Amino acid sequence: MCSNFTPRPPAGDAASEAVRDWLETQSRVVSYWREVLIAAGGELELVGALDAHADFLAAAARRRSAEIPSLQ
């Protein structure tokens, strides 16, 4: 069944908070897969890539809009 419903994004500060929550969740997901990869004897380069990505996501979640460079 096809739906024409498009969820309305939260406004202003609520949208920013939702994005920060999403970034924090993604950081935890990446950390989980890092642990799975280590337990399975995965490649160290891939573990390092996951570490860097988790760090990036966590740092992005902590930023405030004034700290984010403009795209213009």
TIGUKE-850725 format. One record per residue (C-alpha): x, y, z. Coordinates in Angstrom, 1 decimal, m for minus. Example, Ala and Ser with C-alpha at 12.3 -4.5 7.8 and 13.67 -1.06 7.14 Angstrom:
! residues 2
> 12.3:m4.5:7.8
> 13.7:m1.1:7.1
***
This chain:
! residues 72
> 0.0:0.0:0.0
> 1.4:3.4:m1.0
> 1.0:6.3:1.4
> 1.1:10.0:0.6
> 1.9:10.8:4.2
> 5.0:12.8:4.6
> 6.1:13.4:8.2
> 6.6:17.0:9.2
> 10.1:17.6:10.6
> 10.3:19.2:14.0
> 10.9:23.0:14.0
> 13.9:24.9:15.1
> 15.6:23.7:18.3
> 13.6:20.5:18.2
> 15.0:19.6:14.8
> 18.5:20.3:16.0
> 18.0:18.1:19.0
> 16.6:15.3:16.9
> 19.6:15.4:14.6
> 22.0:15.4:17.6
> 20.1:12.3:19.0
> 20.4:10.6:15.6
> 24.1:11.4:15.4
> 24.7:10.0:18.9
> 22.7:6.8:18.0
> 24.8:6.4:14.8
> 28.0:6.7:16.9
> 26.8:3.9:19.2
> 25.8:1.7:16.2
> 29.3:2.2:14.7
> 30.9:1.4:18.0
> 28.8:m1.8:18.2
> 30.0:m2.9:14.8
> 33.6:m2.1:15.7
> 33.3:m4.5:18.6
> 31.8:m7.2:16.4
> 34.6:m6.7:13.9
> 37.3:m7.0:16.5
> 35.7:m10.2:18.0
> 35.6:m11.7:14.5
> 39.3:m10.9:14.0
> 38.6:m8.2:11.3
> 41.0:m6.0:9.5
> 42.7:m3.3:11.6
> 42.3:m0.7:8.9
> 38.6:m1.2:9.0
> 38.5:m1.0:12.8
> 40.4:2.3:12.5
> 38.0:3.6:9.9
> 35.1:2.8:12.3
> 36.9:4.5:15.2
> 37.4:7.6:13.1
> 33.7:7.6:11.9
> 32.4:7.1:15.5
> 34.6:10.0:16.7
> 33.3:12.2:13.9
> 29.7:11.4:14.7
> 30.1:12.0:18.4
> 31.9:15.3:17.8
> 29.2:16.4:15.3
> 26.5:15.6:17.9
> 28.2:17.9:20.5
> 28.5:20.9:18.1
> 26.2:23.9:18.2
> 25.1:25.6:15.1
> 27.5:28.5:15.7
> 30.4:26.1:15.4
> 29.3:24.6:12.1
> 30.8:26.4:9.1
> 28.3:27.8:6.6
> 28.0:26.2:3.2
> 27.8:29.6:1.5
***
